[in-house]
Structure formats: structure tokens, C-alpha cells
Amino acid sequence: MYEAIVIDDEKWVIKSLIATIKNQDYFQITKEFYDGLSGLEYIRANQPDLAFVDVRLPGMGGLEILQAAHTEGLRTLFIMISGHAEFAYAQKAMFHNAIGYCLKPFSRSELTDSMQKAYQLLEERREEEEAAAAEQAAEESADVFVPTHLTSSHKSVQKMIDYTEQHYREDISIQDLASYCAINANYASQIFKQETGITFISYLTNLRISYAAWLLVHTEQTVFAIATQSGYSDYFYFAKVFKKVKGCTPNAYRKEQENSASTPHKIPESD
């Protein structure tokens, strides 16, 4: 449920509002305020999701609260409440982005309609923020190579996988993994293939070449430097392995990826 507060100088009005909107699943009233200034201070500090605000309040009226919140870019949504049905109040409230205007004595249907609107707006906002966060995370991850992660229910195999992901750029062997897991090297090789479907050497090679391919696309480093960073001290052997895995030389791969990125996709012509 989303957080809501009520700002009204009459306690019975607040109690009436709370009683009217009980048994709904949109909002929970967390705070009550009896003057405009203290209500606005709370909104500034905590930015609750929704505020029910009386038009006429001591210290600062409801329309002034809306105006201040609008000017300061606060995220709280507002539903105005009033015993006055003058069109001018409603018009001014809507001008300052109030999403509803409810009259006293309260009508449950009127309050529910306004709360449903607030709920929908908050849900849309949350979805947009989640999408933006996901997009940002994707952009950030593009700057960091993330190897494809294997998983295994076998404890020793999972330890070997995790170790390889952390040390694939180093000179490691199945013997190193066996020592790390305190098991026999032949047994380590056997259970690794049995659990993953590929040999340790194939897995290590795929990790290294995937990393090298990522560097070719995302950096301007020389192929020689990339070979070294990917765990290959012999440049010519690296080039041979890269071509075997990717089907082309490292330089050709880089050029192919650059051309692919710069070539706009054509829209198929309709018949």
C-alpha cells in the first residue's frame, strides 16, 4: 500500500475521512496534521505518496501548499477536501496539479474514484522508474564484461566454475582447480564435463575469447594487448584460437562489429 497523510484543522473531519476510506487496498493513512505549515514541512521532508489537504487551514491554506509543492517539484499527489463547492477553488486546485476535489461530508465513491486515479498514477510512475533503472543498469553493464555464468548442483564443480570466472585471465589449469577443491585432477576433469557438458579447457577458452571479443568492441586497445589481457602470452596462438571460435581474425571481428554498429537497419519494403 502507498503512504497517505491528511491535513485538516478539524479532527472529526480526519476521523470521518479515515472511516470512509477504510477497507480499501490503495493507501494507508500514516500521519495527521492540523495546520498547513506542519503538513508542508512533513511533505518536504518525506514526500508521502498522497496527501488529502483541506482548502482552508490555519497558517497556510491548501492551495498554498499545492503551489509550494508544485514550485519545488515535490512528488506527492494531492486530493483537495473542502466544505465549499465554489468552482474557483476546484479550478485553482486542478491548476496546481491536484488530482481530485472532494466535498464534505465525504462520499465514499467520490473519494474512491480519486484514490484509484492516484493509485494508477503512482503505479505508472513506479513502472517508468523501474524501466529507467533497468535501462541504466543495462547501459552501465555495457561498460563491464560479465561472463556467462554456469551453475551446477555439484558443490565441487560449482567451486571450479566460480574460481575459473575469477581467474580466467591468469595461467590456470585443471590441476589448479583440483587443488583448490582438494580433489584429484583426473576426477576434477571428469566431473566438470559430466556436470557442464563441456571440458574445462573448452569452458576456459570460451571465457577468454568472449572477453577478448568484448575488449575488441568496447576498447581501442591493440590486439596484442587484448591477447595478453585475455590470458594468452602467445599472440599468434591467441589469433589462431580466436579464429577457430569466432570464425574470423580479431581484426576482422573488430571491423565487422564497427560496420554493424554504423550501418542503419533497413525497413523492409511492403509488397
N, C-alpha and C positions, 0 to 999 in steps of 0.2 A: 504493500500500500504506500501511496505517496503521503508526504507530510503536509498538513494544512494548519493554519492558525486563524484565529478570529480576533478582529479589532472592533470593539463596540463599547461604549461607555455605560451601557445598561446590562447588568449581569443577567437579568431574566431573559434578555434577547439572546445572549450567548447560549444559555441553557436551552432555550427554545430551539435555536438553530441546531445544536448538537442532538437534541431529541428527535428533531425532524429528519436528520440525515443518518440516524443510526441504522444498522443493518444494511449498509452499503459497503462495497468492496473496493472503492476507489481511493478514499482518503481517510487518514486518521488525524483528528484534531490533537495537536501536541501542546499548544500554548494559547493562552487567552490574554488579551491586552485591553485596557480600559481607557487609553488615550492614544492619540496619533503618534506622538514623538517616540514613546517607548516601543510601539509597534514597528515604526520605521527603523529604529535602531536595531531591533531584532532581525528585521528583513535584510538590512545591510550586512549584518554580521553572519547570518546563517542561510539566507536565501532559501526559505522554505519553498516547496513546490507550488503551493496555493495559499492565498490569503483572502478571507472574507472580510471586507472592510466597510464600515458604516460611512455614509457620506458626511454626516455631521459628528465631529469628535472634538473634545477639548484639546487645546494646544496646537493641533494640526488636523485639518479635515481630510476626509478620504480622498478627495480629488487632488489635494496637495501631495498626499502620499503617492498616488499614482504618477503624478507629474514628476516627482523626485526619482521614483524608481525607473521611469521611462528615460529621464535625462541621464541617469547614472548607469543605464544598461543592465539593471538587475534582472535576474532570470525568473523571479517569482511571477506567477499568473494571479490575476485579481478577479474576484467576483464582488461587485458592489452590492451592499444591502442598505435599504432605506425605507423610511415610513413615508417618503414623499414621492409622488408619482409624476412630478413635473418632467416633461420631456427634456428640458435643458440639462437636468442632472444626468440623465441617461446618455444624452448626446455627448456631454463633456467626458463622461466616464469611458465611453467607447473610443473617443478621440485619443485618450491616453492608454489605449490597449486593454481595457477591461474586457473580459470575455463573457461577462454576464451581468445582469442588473436585476436583483430580486427584491421584491417589496415585502414589508412586514404587514400583517402576520404572514409567516412563511408558508409557501405552497411546496409540498414535497416534490411534486412533478417539476415545478419551476427550478428548484434547487438541483434536482437530479439531472435535468437537462443541461444545466450549466456545468455541473461536475463531470458529466460524461464528455462534454466538449473539452474541458480542461484535461481530463484523462487522456483523450485522444491526442491532444496537442503534446502532452508530456511523453506519450508513447512514441509519437513520431519523432520528437526531439531525441529521445533515447536511441532509437534506431539509427537516426542520422549520425549521432555521436559514435555509436558502435561501428558504423560503416566507415566513418572518417578515421577512427582509431585503427581499424583493420587495414585501411589503405596506407596509413602512416607506417604501421608495422611492416607492411609489405615493402614499402619504399626503403625503410631502414634495413630490412633483411637483405635487400639487393646489394647493400654495401658490405655484407659479411657472408662468406661462404658457409653454407650449412649443409654438411654431408647427409646423404640419405641414411636414415637410421634403421638398422636391423634390430629386431628383437627376437629373443629366444627364451623358452621356458627353462632351458638348461642353464643352471647357475654359472658353470664354468665357461660355457660358450658366450653367455651374455657378458661376462667379465672380459673375455677376449675381444669381443666386439667393441665394448666401451674403451678398452685400452688402445685398440687399433685406431679408433676415431680420434683419440687424443694424441697419438704418436705416429700417425701415418706418414708424416713428412720426415721422420727420422729413419735411421737404418735399423729396422726391426725385422725379426724373423719369427717363425712358429716356435722356435726354441725359447725366444724371449717371452712369448705368451704362455708357453708351458711352464716356465719358471715362475712367472707372475701368478699363475693359478696353482702352482705346486703339483703339477701332474706331468706324466710322461709326454715327450714331444710327439711320438707317433700316435698316442691316444688323443692328444690335443688336435692333431691334424684330422684324425678320423671323425671325432665327434663334431668338429667345426663343419665339415662338409655334410655330415649326416643331418645336422640341425638346420643349416642355412641353405643347403643345396648347391653351394659353390665352394671351391677350395679357398684356403686362406690367401694364397698368392693372388688368385683372381679378385678376391674382395679388396685386398690391399692395392692392387693395380687400378681397379675401378675408382677407388677413393682418390688416389694420386692423380689419375688422368682427369677426373671430374674437377678436382681442384685446379689443375693446370688449365683446363678449358675455361673455368671461371676467371682465372687471372688474365687469360688472353683477351677476354671480353671486357673485363672491368678495370684493367690497368694498362699502362703503356710500357710495362717492363719488357726487356728483351726476352726472347725465347730461351736463351741460355740461362738468364736469371730465374725464369719461371721453372725451368727444369730442376735447378738446384733447390728452389723453394718447395718443389713437389716431391722431393726425396730422391732425385736422380743425380748422382755425381757425374755420370757419363751422358753428355748432351746427345750424342749420336744414338745411344741406346734409348734414351727418352723419346727422341723423334721417331724411332722405329716402333716403340710400344704405342705411342700416341696415334700413329697412323693405323696401327693394327686395330685399336679400339675405336677410333673416330672415323676411319676411312679416308683421312687426308692428313697432310703435314700440319704442324702447329701454325705456321704462317698462313697456309691456305685456310685453315679453320678461322683464324682471326679475320682475314679478309672477307670470308664468306659471311661471318656474323655481322661485320660492319656494313656490308652491302645489303644484308637482310634488314638491318635496322633502319637504313636510309631509304629503302625502297617502299613507297606507299602501296598499300593493298588496293588492287583494282576492284571496283564493283562490277560483278558480272552483268553483262548486257541482257536485258529481257528479250524474249522472243517476240 
